[in-house]
Amino acid sequence: MPTRLSGTVPPRHAAPAPSDPRERRPGVALVSISRLQTLCETVAPRYTDRARFYSVREGYGAAVTALQSYVESGAVDVVLAAGSNGAYLRENLCVPVVTVKVNGFDVLSAITRATTTWPDQPLGLVLHETVSRELDDLGQLLKIQIRQRAYRSADEVQDAVDSLAALGCKVIIGPGMACDFAQQAGLEHVFLYSLGAVDEAFERSVELARVSREKESKRLRLNTIVAHMRDGVAAFDDNGQLEAVNPAMFTLLGVDAERVATPGARQFELTRKLGPMLRELSESGVAIEERLEHIDGRAFITSCVPIYEHGLRAGAVVTVQDAQMAQRIDRSLRTTQRPRHLVAKHELAELVGNSPRIDKVRRLARTGASHDATVLLTGESGTGKELVAQGIHNASARRGNPFVAFNCAALPEGLIESELFGHDEGAFTGARRGGKAGLFEIAHTGTIFLDEIGEMPAAMQNRLLRVLQEREVMRLGSGRPVPVDVRVIAATHRDLNTLVAEGRFRADLYFRLNLLQVTLPALRERREDIRLLAQTLLARNAVQFGLNARASALILDVLSPLFTHYDWPGNVRELENLLARAAIYLDSDVTHHAQTLHDVFPELQRLSEPEKPARNDVAAHAPQTSATPIIPLTRDAALAALHTACGNRAAAARALGISRTTFWRLMKDGG
């Protein structure tokens, strides 16, 4: 059993505790059968601060057996031996073996000692592996009788000594075993190895042990990391031989780890499954990165990249990832990292009213929510189309996933494409570094709400149609489509049938969008809901405006004539604005002076006649009164209001009593 020269003997099956800083030193096993041991014990104390030493007084197979547990536990990093013993250990151990080298000085020193002690005696020199022809010439020059024999194994040492003795050699110069055999034969002997040679071997052993320990630490750290990866990892040399593989690779590929316990079995199974990628890499030299592969019927995301050492390809590493796991991670990232504004805040229950028209809207919306189909919301501006869209999203199976709203009339055509479909880096001047995901990608697994779809430019209609058909988007500047799982809800105040007939909207896109249609009624078409809706809006904003029950009742009383006779061209949005205006002026005396009241609420002067059949255009809903002439809602009227407001569109819209969207539409379409 090995004994330790620099302290107590460590446990046979465990490496020394790493918590002790001294035990972090590398371990060196000193293997010698006979006389080399004395020199090793002399030199070892000089290196105890740099390494731990273990003495093994065995040779060949016995030494391998004695060292096995120390090598496996990591206690021994390097073995120091000499001659054929060292050569044997190098072939049978998995750690580096340093041999004591005999140089010319050692040989001449031994010859000098032999000739000085036993002059005129024939010398026999036993060397490992080869003899020196130069020594034959030197013997003739110095008139010394020198015979040489080489050995490669322990048995050959005995034969070499016997052969030299038969040739009349009286003094044997050689390693410790040769000296022992010479002594048994009654011959004189000189030990060949010098203290300097042993010291030089120690220096090499300690340095090599240090480097080996560092490499082993890095390897173990890397193996630990790889072993805990969920992705399968396998490394191959340049000949396709398996070098390393982690347990996840076997699990992902459905390989029984116990059945492939031998290296040959592992090589066969992994080569059978991963061989096509390795051959492709070998033939093309181009790395395979994140490619979808089907192996034994299962989908995986695979990569196969070359390993280079000193500029030359030395192998390849293959990674395999479960495609379903990648999809789950993708969904998780999209869910946890999406911005707050991508959340639908409203529910269908927030649709206020008991009229048959609003009941129909609720019923159709709930039906649409239960089916993952495209929905088209139609109705005038301000009727609550986005609220219904959010409600459908929150009532569907996509609840909790992104809700992305986009107004198709809000941006120029060039920006709409980038906003909806995204772009790669360098796609155009000013493109974001690293590229940008479009709203369809951001809405993946959720809902995208396309408001004012009737305003979408013709070129964008083509791209939108492709997205609806193929369920994939192509970023600007990219040649690779990105699959998306998105529900589309579109909304418009336009009559899309008319736009299709005029050639301003694609018929095939209209039919794609018009799968489930929900038409939201104008506020004047459900007057029975207006008071309840006003009460709900006041209650919702009571804290903001500091309203109590009496104040809310007063506002409802002041505005009650509007509930019955006003046309509400701005619909619910206009009602909410009027309630907010009433709450702001509540503390003044406007409620006690009719003329002042009409100044604050000009809508009271524009009360309509009994309801007439409604027309589709906005101007048709402008109330006709005898109290105040109604300004026709035309482009000329909008331009005049804009001139009076010094170019301020918001002020011009307020002067006309319409929303900014309606004002913008008048300016664009001419009424």
LUMSENU-17012 format. One record per residue (C-alpha): residue in three letters; x, y, z. Coordinates in steps of 0.2 Angstrom, whole numbers. Layout:
BEGIN
aa,c1,c2,c3
ALA,X,Y,Z
...
//
This chain:
BEGIN
aa,c1,c2,c3
MET,0,0,0
PRO,7,18,-4
THR,14,27,11
ARG,14,46,11
LEU,31,55,13
SER,24,72,17
GLY,12,68,32
THR,0,54,36
VAL,-7,42,24
PRO,-23,48,15
PRO,-39,37,15
ARG,-38,24,2
HIS,-54,28,-8
ALA,-55,47,-6
ALA,-45,62,-10
PRO,-39,73,4
ALA,-52,86,10
PRO,-51,101,-1
SER,-56,113,14
ASP,-37,112,20
PRO,-27,124,9
ARG,-12,112,10
GLU,-22,98,3
ARG,-26,108,-12
ARG,-8,104,-18
PRO,-6,91,-32
GLY,-2,73,-28
VAL,14,64,-34
ALA,16,45,-32
LEU,34,40,-31
VAL,35,22,-38
SER,52,12,-35
ILE,56,-6,-33
SER,72,-4,-24
ARG,87,9,-23
LEU,78,23,-31
GLN,67,25,-16
THR,82,32,-6
LEU,85,46,-18
CYS,67,50,-19
GLU,66,51,0
THR,81,63,0
VAL,74,75,-13
ALA,55,75,-8
PRO,57,86,7
ARG,62,100,-4
TYR,46,100,-13
THR,33,97,1
ASP,27,115,0
ARG,22,112,-18
ALA,15,95,-19
ARG,10,79,-8
PHE,20,64,-11
TYR,15,45,-9
SER,28,31,-9
VAL,24,15,-18
ARG,36,1,-16
GLU,29,-10,-29
GLY,32,-12,-47
TYR,23,-15,-63
GLY,5,-23,-61
ALA,6,-22,-42
ALA,10,-4,-43
VAL,-5,-1,-54
THR,-16,-10,-42
ALA,-9,0,-27
LEU,-12,16,-36
GLN,-29,13,-44
SER,-40,20,-30
TYR,-28,35,-27
VAL,-30,40,-46
GLU,-48,37,-46
SER,-51,48,-31
GLY,-40,62,-38
ALA,-27,61,-24
VAL,-13,57,-36
ASP,-11,68,-52
VAL,6,62,-58
VAL,17,46,-55
LEU,36,47,-55
ALA,45,31,-59
ALA,61,25,-69
GLY,65,13,-83
SER,54,-1,-88
ASN,43,1,-73
GLY,39,19,-79
ALA,36,13,-96
TYR,24,0,-90
LEU,14,12,-79
ARG,13,25,-93
GLU,3,12,-103
ASN,-8,6,-89
LEU,-13,22,-79
CYS,-24,36,-85
VAL,-13,50,-77
PRO,4,57,-83
VAL,20,47,-79
VAL,37,56,-77
THR,52,45,-78
VAL,69,48,-71
LYS,80,51,-86
VAL,98,45,-86
ASN,110,58,-95
GLY,127,56,-101
PHE,134,64,-85
ASP,126,51,-75
VAL,134,37,-85
LEU,151,45,-85
SER,149,48,-66
ALA,145,30,-63
ILE,159,23,-74
THR,171,35,-65
ARG,166,28,-48
ALA,167,10,-54
THR,184,12,-62
THR,191,21,-46
THR,184,8,-34
TRP,188,-7,-45
PRO,202,-3,-57
ASP,205,-14,-72
GLN,189,-23,-69
PRO,178,-26,-85
LEU,162,-16,-83
GLY,144,-21,-88
LEU,132,-7,-92
VAL,113,-10,-91
LEU,103,3,-99
HIS,84,5,-103
GLU,79,2,-121
THR,95,7,-130
VAL,114,5,-129
SER,126,19,-133
ARG,139,16,-147
GLU,148,31,-141
LEU,152,23,-125
ASP,160,8,-134
ASP,172,21,-143
LEU,175,30,-126
GLY,180,13,-118
GLN,193,10,-132
LEU,199,28,-129
LEU,201,26,-111
LYS,206,8,-112
ILE,191,2,-101
GLN,182,-14,-105
ILE,164,-9,-106
ARG,150,-21,-111
GLN,132,-15,-113
ARG,115,-23,-113
ALA,97,-15,-115
TYR,81,-20,-107
ARG,63,-17,-109
SER,55,-27,-95
ALA,59,-33,-77
ASP,63,-51,-84
GLU,75,-44,-97
VAL,85,-35,-82
GLN,89,-53,-75
ASP,94,-59,-93
ALA,105,-43,-96
VAL,115,-46,-79
ASP,117,-64,-83
SER,123,-61,-100
LEU,136,-48,-94
ALA,142,-59,-81
ALA,145,-73,-94
LEU,155,-61,-104
GLY,167,-59,-88
CYS,160,-42,-82
LYS,165,-40,-64
VAL,156,-24,-60
ILE,138,-20,-65
ILE,132,-2,-68
GLY,113,0,-69
PRO,96,3,-61
GLY,92,-3,-44
MET,85,-20,-50
ALA,101,-23,-60
CYS,111,-19,-44
ASP,101,-32,-34
PHE,103,-46,-47
ALA,122,-42,-48
GLN,123,-43,-29
GLN,114,-60,-29
ALA,127,-66,-42
GLY,141,-60,-31
LEU,146,-46,-43
GLU,151,-28,-38
HIS,138,-15,-43
VAL,136,4,-45
PHE,118,12,-45
LEU,116,22,-61
TYR,104,36,-56
SER,111,52,-48
LEU,103,64,-36
GLY,103,77,-49
ALA,93,66,-61
VAL,80,63,-48
ASP,79,81,-43
GLU,76,86,-61
ALA,62,72,-62
PHE,54,79,-46
GLU,54,97,-54
ARG,45,90,-69
SER,33,80,-59
VAL,28,94,-48
GLU,25,106,-62
LEU,16,94,-72
ALA,5,89,-57
ARG,1,107,-55
VAL,-4,109,-73
SER,-14,93,-72
ARG,-23,98,-57
GLU,-28,115,-64
LYS,-34,106,-80
GLU,-44,93,-70
SER,-52,106,-60
LYS,-58,115,-75
ARG,-64,99,-83
LEU,-73,94,-68
ARG,-81,111,-67
LEU,-86,111,-85
ASN,-93,93,-83
THR,-103,98,-68
ILE,-110,113,-78
VAL,-114,102,-93
ALA,-121,88,-83
HIS,-134,100,-76
MET,-139,107,-92
ARG,-156,103,-99
ASP,-150,103,-116
GLY,-141,88,-123
VAL,-122,90,-126
ALA,-110,78,-135
ALA,-92,81,-141
PHE,-84,72,-155
ASP,-66,72,-161
ASP,-62,75,-179
ASN,-64,56,-183
GLY,-81,56,-176
GLN,-76,47,-160
LEU,-87,52,-145
GLU,-77,61,-132
ALA,-90,67,-120
VAL,-109,67,-117
ASN,-120,73,-104
PRO,-135,63,-96
ALA,-148,75,-104
MET,-143,69,-122
PHE,-148,51,-118
THR,-164,57,-110
LEU,-169,68,-124
LEU,-165,55,-138
GLY,-173,41,-128
VAL,-158,31,-125
ASP,-157,20,-110
ALA,-141,25,-101
GLU,-139,8,-93
ARG,-140,-1,-110
VAL,-126,10,-117
ALA,-115,9,-102
THR,-100,5,-113
PRO,-91,17,-124
GLY,-94,7,-139
ALA,-113,6,-136
ARG,-114,25,-133
GLN,-104,28,-149
PHE,-116,18,-159
GLU,-132,25,-153
LEU,-127,43,-154
THR,-118,41,-171
ARG,-134,33,-177
LYS,-145,48,-172
LEU,-133,63,-174
GLY,-122,56,-188
PRO,-131,65,-202
MET,-127,82,-194
LEU,-109,77,-191
ARG,-107,72,-209
GLU,-115,88,-215
LEU,-103,98,-205
SER,-88,88,-210
GLU,-92,90,-229
SER,-98,108,-229
GLY,-87,115,-215
VAL,-102,127,-211
ALA,-109,127,-193
ILE,-127,121,-190
GLU,-135,133,-178
GLU,-153,132,-171
ARG,-160,121,-184
LEU,-176,111,-182
GLU,-173,93,-184
HIS,-184,77,-182
ILE,-175,63,-174
ASP,-185,47,-172
GLY,-201,56,-175
ARG,-198,70,-162
ALA,-194,88,-165
PHE,-178,96,-158
ILE,-168,112,-160
THR,-151,106,-164
SER,-134,114,-167
CYS,-117,107,-173
VAL,-102,118,-173
PRO,-84,114,-176
ILE,-70,114,-162
TYR,-54,122,-167
GLU,-37,120,-159
HIS,-22,130,-164
GLY,-32,135,-180
LEU,-36,117,-185
ARG,-52,108,-184
ALA,-51,96,-170
GLY,-69,90,-168
ALA,-87,95,-166
VAL,-99,99,-152
VAL,-118,94,-154
THR,-132,102,-144
VAL,-150,96,-144
GLN,-164,105,-136
ASP,-182,99,-135
ALA,-193,110,-146
GLN,-208,109,-135
MET,-197,115,-120
ALA,-191,129,-131
GLN,-209,134,-135
ARG,-213,134,-116
ILE,-198,145,-112
ASP,-203,157,-126
ARG,-221,158,-119
SER,-214,161,-102
LEU,-202,175,-107
ARG,-215,183,-118
THR,-227,183,-103
THR,-215,189,-89
GLN,-206,202,-100
ARG,-220,210,-109
PRO,-223,228,-105
ARG,-238,233,-94
HIS,-247,242,-108
LEU,-249,225,-117
VAL,-262,220,-104
ALA,-281,221,-108
LYS,-289,230,-93
HIS,-308,229,-98
GLU,-321,215,-96
LEU,-337,212,-106
ALA,-346,215,-90
GLU,-341,233,-91
LEU,-353,236,-106
VAL,-366,246,-97
GLY,-385,245,-102
ASN,-400,234,-103
SER,-406,238,-120
PRO,-409,224,-133
ARG,-395,231,-144
ILE,-382,231,-130
ASP,-388,214,-124
LYS,-385,208,-142
VAL,-367,215,-142
ARG,-363,206,-126
ARG,-370,189,-132
LEU,-361,190,-149
ALA,-345,195,-140
ARG,-346,181,-127
THR,-349,169,-142
GLY,-334,176,-151
ALA,-323,174,-136
SER,-326,156,-134
HIS,-320,153,-152
ASP,-302,157,-157
ALA,-308,166,-173
THR,-305,183,-181
VAL,-318,196,-175
LEU,-323,212,-184
LEU,-330,226,-173
THR,-340,240,-183
GLY,-348,255,-176
GLU,-346,274,-175
SER,-332,282,-166
GLY,-334,282,-147
THR,-346,267,-146
GLY,-333,257,-136
LYS,-325,245,-149
GLU,-309,244,-140
LEU,-318,240,-123
VAL,-327,226,-132
ALA,-310,220,-140
GLN,-302,219,-123
GLY,-317,210,-116
ILE,-317,197,-129
HIS,-298,194,-126
ASN,-301,193,-107
ALA,-315,181,-109
SER,-305,170,-121
ALA,-292,156,-118
ARG,-279,169,-122
ARG,-283,179,-106
GLY,-266,183,-97
ASN,-257,184,-114
PRO,-252,200,-123
PHE,-266,212,-129
VAL,-258,223,-142
ALA,-268,238,-149
PHE,-263,247,-165
ASN,-272,262,-174
CYS,-270,259,-192
ALA,-273,278,-196
ALA,-260,284,-183
LEU,-244,282,-194
PRO,-238,285,-211
GLU,-238,269,-223
GLY,-219,267,-221
LEU,-219,267,-202
ILE,-235,255,-201
GLU,-225,241,-210
SER,-210,242,-198
GLU,-222,244,-183
LEU,-233,229,-187
PHE,-220,217,-194
GLY,-203,223,-186
HIS,-186,225,-195
ASP,-169,217,-194
GLU,-153,228,-191
GLY,-148,238,-206
ALA,-165,235,-215
PHE,-166,254,-218
THR,-158,270,-213
GLY,-161,273,-194
ALA,-166,255,-191
ARG,-164,250,-173
ARG,-147,241,-169
GLY,-151,223,-166
GLY,-167,224,-175
LYS,-185,226,-168
ALA,-199,214,-166
GLY,-215,219,-174
LEU,-232,220,-165
PHE,-237,203,-172
GLU,-222,195,-164
ILE,-225,204,-147
ALA,-243,199,-147
HIS,-238,180,-150
THR,-250,169,-140
GLY,-261,184,-137
THR,-272,196,-147
ILE,-269,210,-158
PHE,-282,224,-160
LEU,-281,233,-176
ASP,-292,249,-174
GLU,-297,259,-189
ILE,-293,244,-201
GLY,-303,254,-215
GLU,-289,266,-215
MET,-275,254,-219
PRO,-265,257,-235
ALA,-267,245,-249
ALA,-249,238,-248
MET,-251,234,-230
GLN,-268,226,-233
ASN,-258,213,-244
ARG,-245,209,-230
LEU,-259,208,-217
LEU,-269,196,-228
ARG,-253,185,-229
VAL,-251,185,-210
LEU,-269,180,-208
GLN,-267,166,-221
GLU,-250,159,-216
ARG,-249,163,-198
GLU,-231,170,-200
VAL,-223,187,-202
MET,-207,192,-211
ARG,-197,206,-204
LEU,-191,220,-215
GLY,-174,216,-221
SER,-175,197,-216
GLY,-177,182,-227
ARG,-184,171,-213
PRO,-202,170,-208
VAL,-206,170,-190
PRO,-222,159,-185
VAL,-234,168,-174
ASP,-249,162,-164
VAL,-260,178,-164
ARG,-279,181,-163
VAL,-284,196,-174
ILE,-298,208,-168
ALA,-301,222,-181
ALA,-312,238,-179
THR,-318,251,-190
HIS,-331,265,-191
ARG,-332,263,-210
ASP,-343,253,-221
LEU,-331,241,-228
ASN,-343,234,-240
THR,-343,251,-249
LEU,-324,252,-248
VAL,-323,235,-256
ALA,-335,240,-270
GLU,-325,256,-273
GLY,-309,246,-274
ARG,-301,254,-258
PHE,-301,238,-248
ARG,-296,221,-253
ALA,-311,209,-254
ASP,-302,194,-249
LEU,-295,203,-233
TYR,-313,209,-229
PHE,-319,191,-230
ARG,-305,185,-219
LEU,-309,198,-206
ASN,-327,197,-207
LEU,-328,179,-199
LEU,-337,185,-183
GLN,-345,202,-184
VAL,-351,213,-170
THR,-359,229,-173
LEU,-359,242,-159
PRO,-375,253,-158
ALA,-373,272,-158
LEU,-378,280,-141
ARG,-394,288,-149
GLU,-399,271,-154
ARG,-400,265,-136
ARG,-406,280,-127
GLU,-414,269,-113
ASP,-396,265,-107
ILE,-389,283,-107
ARG,-395,288,-89
LEU,-388,271,-82
LEU,-372,274,-92
ALA,-370,292,-85
GLN,-373,286,-67
THR,-359,272,-70
LEU,-347,285,-77
LEU,-350,297,-63
ALA,-348,284,-50
ARG,-331,278,-58
ASN,-324,296,-58
ALA,-332,302,-42
VAL,-315,301,-32
GLN,-306,310,-46
PHE,-319,325,-46
GLY,-323,324,-28
LEU,-342,320,-31
ASN,-355,315,-18
ALA,-372,307,-22
ARG,-380,325,-21
ALA,-368,332,-34
SER,-370,317,-45
ALA,-389,319,-45
LEU,-387,337,-49
ILE,-376,334,-64
LEU,-389,321,-70
ASP,-403,333,-68
VAL,-394,347,-78
LEU,-390,336,-92
SER,-406,326,-93
PRO,-413,335,-108
LEU,-398,329,-118
PHE,-402,311,-113
THR,-418,311,-122
HIS,-416,323,-137
TYR,-397,325,-141
ASP,-390,315,-155
TRP,-373,311,-147
PRO,-362,311,-162
GLY,-347,307,-151
ASN,-357,293,-143
VAL,-350,287,-126
ARG,-334,296,-127
GLU,-344,313,-129
LEU,-355,308,-114
GLU,-340,305,-103
ASN,-333,322,-108
LEU,-349,331,-104
LEU,-350,323,-87
ALA,-332,328,-84
ARG,-336,346,-89
ALA,-351,346,-78
ALA,-341,340,-63
ILE,-328,353,-66
TYR,-341,368,-66
LEU,-351,361,-52
ASP,-345,373,-39
SER,-349,388,-50
ASP,-366,396,-52
VAL,-369,390,-70
THR,-383,378,-64
HIS,-393,394,-59
HIS,-392,404,-75
ALA,-399,397,-91
GLN,-389,408,-102
THR,-372,404,-93
LEU,-378,385,-93
HIS,-380,386,-112
ASP,-363,394,-114
VAL,-355,379,-104
PHE,-365,366,-113
PRO,-368,372,-131
GLU,-375,355,-134
LEU,-391,360,-125
GLN,-394,373,-139
ARG,-392,359,-152
LEU,-406,347,-146
SER,-413,337,-160
GLU,-430,335,-167
PRO,-439,318,-164
GLU,-427,305,-170
LYS,-426,302,-189
PRO,-420,287,-199
ALA,-401,287,-196
ARG,-389,289,-211
ASN,-371,282,-211
ASP,-362,298,-213
VAL,-357,308,-198
ALA,-364,324,-205
ALA,-382,316,-205
HIS,-381,315,-186
ALA,-378,333,-183
PRO,-394,339,-174
GLN,-406,352,-183
THR,-413,365,-170
SER,-422,381,-172
ALA,-412,389,-157
THR,-395,389,-165
PRO,-391,386,-183
ILE,-381,370,-185
ILE,-364,372,-194
PRO,-363,358,-207
LEU,-349,346,-203
THR,-340,348,-220
ARG,-322,350,-224
ASP,-325,369,-227
ALA,-332,370,-209
ALA,-317,361,-202
LEU,-305,372,-211
ALA,-314,388,-205
ALA,-313,381,-187
LEU,-295,377,-189
HIS,-291,395,-195
THR,-301,402,-181
ALA,-291,391,-168
CYS,-275,397,-176
GLY,-271,379,-182
ASN,-274,370,-166
ARG,-284,355,-171
ALA,-289,350,-154
ALA,-297,367,-151
ALA,-305,367,-169
ALA,-313,350,-165
ARG,-320,356,-148
ALA,-327,371,-157
LEU,-336,360,-169
GLY,-342,348,-154
ILE,-333,333,-162
SER,-319,322,-158
ARG,-301,324,-165
THR,-303,308,-174
THR,-319,314,-183
PHE,-311,331,-186
TRP,-296,322,-194
ARG,-308,312,-205
LEU,-317,327,-211
MET,-300,335,-216
LYS,-295,319,-225
ASP,-311,314,-233
GLY,-320,331,-236
GLY,-335,327,-226
//
